[in-house]
Amino acid sequence: MSNSAIEVSGLRKTYGDKVVLDGIDLNVRAGTIFSLLGPNGAGKTTTVNVLSTLMKADGGTVRVAGHDVATEAKAVRAAIGVTGQFAAVDELLTGRENLELMVDLNGVDDGKRTVAALLERFDLTEAAQKSASTYSGGMRRKLDLAMTLVGNPRIIFLDEPTTGLDPRSRRTMWSIIRDLVADGVTIFLTTQYLEEADQLADRIAVLDQGRLVAQGTPDELKRQLPGTHVRLRFTTVAELGAAARLFTDAARDEETLTLRVPSDGGTKSLRALLDSLDEHALAAEEFSVHTPDLDDVFLALTGHATEVLAK
C-alpha cells in the first residue's frame, strides 16, 4: 500500500497562451508537512486549486488520498480540507454557529460534542457566543481551520494560512499545524514566509514561473548553496595557525580564534575534516556547521529577493 497522500505527475495548466504549471511532479508522504514556495504568480494557488478539485488540469495525473482528482473528485473532496489565506467565516454568525453550520453540512453524528471539542482545541470557547465579525485575524484563522476539521479530513491544504497575522498568532497556528500532523494528518502548505516553511516543513518544493526548480528537506536545499562552512574555535593562536595551514581555503579570525572551513556539511566531509585535525594532534574547543538560510536558497533559485514574498 502506498504511503503517499498526494501523487502528481506531469501536471500542466494554462490560461490561454500563458502556461501556469509546466509539468509538475510531486510526491507527498502521508502524515508529513509539505510546503510549496514561490514568488507571487508562480502558480502556488493554482496548484492547490487543481489538487483540491476546484480547478481542472490540462494535462498530467493527480492522485489525492489514493483517488484520481479528475475521475474521483467526490472521493477526493471527502478526504480533504481546504483553508485559504482569506478565512471563509460567516461574520454574521457566532463562532459556535459557524461550526454548527459545518456540522450540519457534513452530516456529522454527535455534532454538539464535535463543536465543543473544536472550540476547546482552538481556544475559542470563551468567544463562542460572540459574532465572528468581532474576532481578531488570528481568531478568524483558527475558527476557519476548526471549520475545516469538522469533516475529519486526513489531508489539509493550507494556502497561505498565516498571511497578515501578527507573529504571536502565526506561532499559535504553527503549534496547531504541528498537533494536526502528530495526529496523522497530512498538510500541504503554501506560504509567503520562508521562516514558516523552515520551521514546519518536512519537505519543500520551490516553484518559479510554473516549474519546480528544487525539492528536498530544508537542510538539503540549504546545503546546495555555496557558503556552507564548518566553524572551528581554538584555544590558542598557535593551534589556529596550525589548523589554517591544514585547510588553505579557510578563513581565519585571530580575534575570536575561529577558522571557517568551506564544506558541504555532509557527514563524509565532516568526518574527513575531523580526522585531519586528529592526525595532526589538533582539537577544536568548539565545532559547528553553518549553512545558508532559506532566504539565500530562494534568491539563488528564483532570482527574486524575499521582499517579493512580503505584503
C-alpha positions as CSV (number, residue, x, y, z in Angstrom):
1,M,0.0,0.0,0.0
2,S,1.3,3.4,-1.0
3,N,2.5,5.8,1.8
4,S,1.8,8.8,-0.5
5,A,-1.0,11.1,0.4
6,I,-0.6,13.1,-2.8
7,E,1.0,12.0,-6.1
8,V,1.4,14.4,-9.0
9,S,2.9,13.6,-12.4
10,G,3.3,16.0,-15.3
11,L,0.7,18.5,-14.1
12,R,0.0,21.2,-16.6
13,K,-2.3,24.2,-16.5
14,T,-2.7,27.0,-19.0
15,Y,-4.8,30.1,-19.2
16,G,-5.0,31.0,-22.9
17,D,-1.4,31.3,-24.1
18,K,0.0,31.5,-20.6
19,V,1.5,28.3,-19.2
20,V,0.9,28.5,-15.4
21,L,2.0,25.0,-14.5
22,D,4.5,23.3,-16.8
23,G,4.9,19.6,-16.0
24,I,4.9,19.5,-12.2
25,D,5.9,16.3,-10.4
26,L,5.3,16.0,-6.6
27,N,5.0,13.2,-4.1
28,V,3.8,14.0,-0.6
29,R,4.1,11.3,2.1
30,A,1.2,10.7,4.4
31,G,1.5,12.3,7.9
32,T,4.0,15.0,6.9
33,I,4.1,18.7,6.1
34,F,4.9,19.6,2.5
35,S,5.5,23.2,1.7
36,L,5.2,24.8,-1.8
37,L,7.2,28.0,-2.1
38,G,7.4,30.5,-4.9
39,P,7.1,34.2,-5.7
40,N,3.7,35.7,-6.3
41,G,2.3,34.5,-9.6
42,A,4.5,31.3,-9.6
43,G,1.4,29.0,-9.6
44,K,1.1,28.0,-6.0
45,T,-2.6,28.7,-5.6
46,T,-3.3,27.2,-9.0
47,T,-1.6,24.0,-7.8
48,V,-3.7,23.9,-4.7
49,N,-6.9,24.5,-6.7
50,V,-6.1,21.6,-9.0
51,L,-5.2,19.2,-6.2
52,S,-8.3,20.1,-4.2
53,T,-10.6,19.6,-7.3
54,L,-11.5,23.3,-7.5
55,M,-9.9,23.5,-11.0
56,K,-9.3,21.0,-13.8
57,A,-5.8,20.3,-15.0
58,D,-4.9,20.5,-18.7
59,G,-2.5,17.6,-18.5
60,G,-0.8,15.1,-16.2
61,T,-2.2,12.9,-13.5
62,V,-3.0,13.8,-9.9
63,R,-4.0,11.3,-7.1
64,V,-5.0,12.6,-3.7
65,A,-5.7,10.1,-0.9
66,G,-5.4,7.4,-3.5
67,H,-8.1,8.9,-5.7
68,D,-7.8,10.4,-9.2
69,V,-8.9,14.1,-8.9
70,A,-10.3,14.0,-12.5
71,T,-12.4,10.9,-12.2
72,E,-13.0,10.5,-8.5
73,A,-13.4,14.1,-7.4
74,K,-16.2,13.3,-4.9
75,A,-14.0,10.8,-3.1
76,V,-11.1,13.3,-3.0
77,R,-13.3,16.0,-1.5
78,A,-14.4,13.6,1.2
79,A,-10.8,13.1,2.3
80,I,-9.5,16.7,2.2
81,G,-10.0,20.1,3.9
82,V,-9.0,23.4,2.4
83,T,-8.2,26.7,4.2
84,G,-7.2,29.7,2.2
85,Q,-5.5,33.0,3.0
86,F,-8.9,34.6,3.5
87,A,-10.9,32.9,6.2
88,A,-14.2,31.5,4.9
89,V,-16.0,32.5,8.1
90,D,-19.6,33.9,8.1
91,E,-19.2,37.1,10.1
92,L,-23.0,37.3,10.7
93,L,-22.8,34.1,12.8
94,T,-21.1,33.4,16.1
95,G,-18.1,31.2,16.3
96,R,-20.3,28.3,17.6
97,E,-22.9,28.9,14.8
98,N,-20.2,28.8,12.1
99,L,-19.1,25.4,13.5
100,E,-22.7,24.1,13.8
101,L,-23.3,25.1,10.2
102,M,-20.4,23.0,9.1
103,V,-21.6,20.1,11.3
104,D,-25.0,20.2,9.6
105,L,-23.4,20.4,6.1
106,N,-21.2,17.4,6.8
107,G,-23.9,15.3,8.4
108,V,-21.7,14.7,11.5
109,D,-23.0,12.5,14.2
110,D,-22.9,13.9,17.7
111,G,-22.5,17.4,16.4
112,K,-22.7,19.1,19.8
113,R,-19.7,17.2,21.1
114,T,-17.7,17.9,17.9
115,V,-18.4,21.6,18.2
116,A,-17.5,21.7,21.8
117,A,-14.3,19.8,21.2
118,L,-13.2,22.0,18.4
119,L,-13.9,25.2,20.3
120,E,-11.8,23.9,23.2
121,R,-9.0,22.7,20.9
122,F,-8.6,26.1,19.3
123,D,-9.1,28.1,22.5
124,L,-12.3,29.7,21.2
125,T,-14.7,28.5,24.0
126,E,-14.9,32.0,25.7
127,A,-15.6,33.7,22.3
128,A,-18.0,31.0,21.0
129,Q,-21.1,33.2,21.6
130,K,-19.6,36.3,20.0
131,S,-20.1,37.3,16.4
132,A,-17.2,36.3,14.2
133,S,-17.1,39.9,13.0
134,T,-15.6,40.8,16.4
135,Y,-12.8,38.2,16.1
136,S,-9.2,39.2,15.5
137,G,-7.4,38.0,12.4
138,G,-5.8,35.2,14.4
139,M,-9.1,34.1,15.9
140,R,-10.7,34.0,12.4
141,R,-8.0,31.8,11.1
142,K,-8.3,29.4,14.0
143,L,-12.1,29.3,13.5
144,D,-11.6,28.7,9.8
145,L,-9.3,25.8,10.4
146,A,-11.6,24.4,13.1
147,M,-14.4,24.5,10.5
148,T,-12.2,22.7,8.1
149,L,-11.7,19.9,10.6
150,V,-15.4,19.2,11.1
151,G,-15.3,16.6,8.4
152,N,-12.2,14.9,9.9
153,P,-10.1,15.3,6.7
154,R,-6.8,13.3,6.5
155,I,-5.3,15.8,4.1
156,I,-5.5,19.6,4.6
157,F,-4.5,22.2,2.1
158,L,-3.4,25.4,3.8
159,D,-3.0,28.2,1.2
160,E,-1.0,31.0,2.9
161,P,-2.8,30.4,6.2
162,T,-0.9,33.0,8.2
163,T,-0.7,35.9,5.8
164,G,-1.3,39.1,7.6
165,L,-1.2,37.6,11.1
166,D,1.0,39.1,13.9
167,P,4.0,36.9,15.0
168,R,2.2,35.6,18.1
169,S,-0.9,34.5,16.1
170,R,1.4,33.0,13.5
171,R,3.2,30.9,16.0
172,T,-0.1,29.7,17.5
173,M,-1.1,28.5,14.1
174,W,2.3,26.7,13.8
175,S,1.6,24.9,17.0
176,I,-1.9,23.8,15.8
177,I,-0.4,22.6,12.5
178,R,2.2,20.5,14.3
179,D,-0.5,19.0,16.5
180,L,-2.5,18.0,13.4
181,V,0.4,16.2,11.9
182,A,1.1,14.5,15.2
183,D,-2.4,13.1,14.8
184,G,-1.6,11.7,11.4
185,V,-2.9,14.5,9.2
186,T,-1.0,15.4,6.0
187,I,-0.5,19.1,5.5
188,F,0.1,20.7,2.1
189,L,1.2,24.3,2.9
190,T,1.8,27.2,0.6
191,T,3.3,30.2,2.4
192,Q,4.8,33.6,1.8
193,Y,7.1,33.2,4.9
194,L,10.3,31.3,4.4
195,E,10.8,31.0,8.2
196,E,7.4,29.3,8.3
197,A,8.5,26.7,5.8
198,D,11.8,26.2,7.5
199,Q,10.1,25.7,10.9
200,L,7.3,23.4,9.8
201,A,8.0,21.6,6.5
202,D,9.4,18.0,6.3
203,R,9.9,18.7,2.6
204,I,9.9,21.8,0.4
205,A,9.4,22.4,-3.3
206,V,10.2,25.7,-4.9
207,L,8.0,26.8,-7.8
208,D,9.1,29.5,-10.2
209,Q,7.3,30.5,-13.4
210,G,5.3,27.3,-13.4
211,R,8.2,24.9,-13.0
212,L,9.7,23.2,-9.9
213,V,13.2,24.4,-9.6
214,A,14.1,22.4,-6.5
215,Q,12.8,19.9,-4.0
216,G,14.1,18.5,-0.7
217,T,14.2,18.9,3.0
218,P,15.0,22.4,4.2
219,D,18.5,21.3,5.2
220,E,19.1,19.6,1.8
221,L,18.1,22.8,0.0
222,K,20.4,24.9,2.1
223,R,23.4,22.6,1.6
224,Q,23.1,23.0,-2.2
225,L,24.3,26.6,-1.9
226,P,27.9,27.7,-1.6
227,G,28.5,29.3,1.7
228,T,28.1,26.3,4.0
229,H,31.1,26.1,6.2
230,V,32.4,24.5,9.4
231,R,33.3,26.9,12.1
232,L,36.2,25.7,14.4
233,R,37.2,27.7,17.5
234,F,40.6,27.0,19.1
235,T,42.1,28.0,22.5
236,T,45.4,29.4,21.2
237,V,46.7,31.4,18.2
238,A,49.3,28.6,17.6
239,E,46.5,26.0,17.2
240,L,44.6,28.3,15.0
241,G,47.6,28.8,12.8
242,A,48.4,25.1,12.6
243,A,44.8,24.4,11.5
244,A,44.8,27.2,8.9
245,R,47.9,25.6,7.3
246,L,45.9,22.3,7.0
247,F,42.9,24.0,5.3
248,T,44.3,26.5,2.9
249,D,40.9,27.6,1.7
250,A,39.7,28.5,5.2
251,A,39.2,32.0,6.6
252,R,40.8,32.7,10.0
253,D,39.8,35.2,12.6
254,E,42.6,35.6,15.2
255,E,40.5,37.9,17.4
256,T,37.9,35.1,18.0
257,L,40.4,32.3,17.4
258,T,38.0,30.8,14.8
259,L,38.5,29.2,11.4
260,R,35.8,29.0,8.7
261,V,36.3,25.9,6.5
262,P,34.2,25.6,3.4
263,S,32.2,22.4,3.4
264,D,29.0,20.8,2.1
265,G,28.0,20.0,5.6
266,G,27.7,16.3,4.8
267,T,28.9,13.6,7.2
268,K,31.6,12.3,4.8
269,S,33.3,15.7,4.5
270,L,32.9,16.4,8.3
271,R,34.5,13.1,9.2
272,A,37.4,13.8,6.8
273,L,37.9,17.3,8.4
274,L,37.9,15.9,12.0
275,D,40.2,13.0,11.0
276,S,42.7,15.5,9.5
277,L,42.7,17.5,12.8
278,D,43.2,14.4,14.8
279,E,46.1,13.2,12.6
280,H,47.9,16.5,13.4
281,A,47.0,16.4,17.1
282,L,44.7,19.3,16.9
283,A,41.4,19.7,18.8
284,A,38.9,22.5,18.4
285,E,37.2,23.7,21.5
286,E,34.0,24.4,19.6
287,F,32.7,22.9,16.4
288,S,29.6,23.9,14.4
289,V,28.2,23.7,10.9
290,H,26.7,26.9,9.4
291,T,24.5,26.8,6.3
292,P,22.7,29.5,4.2
293,D,19.1,30.1,5.2
294,L,16.0,29.7,3.1
295,D,16.2,33.3,2.1
296,D,19.5,32.6,0.4
297,V,18.1,29.5,-1.2
298,F,15.0,31.3,-2.5
299,L,17.0,34.1,-4.0
300,A,19.5,31.7,-5.7
301,L,16.8,29.6,-7.2
302,T,14.3,32.2,-8.4
303,G,16.3,35.4,-8.7
304,H,13.7,37.1,-6.5
305,A,14.5,38.8,-3.2
306,T,12.4,37.7,-0.3
307,E,10.7,41.1,-0.3
308,V,8.6,39.6,-3.1
309,L,7.0,37.3,-0.5
310,A,6.1,40.0,1.9
311,K,2.9,42.0,1.8
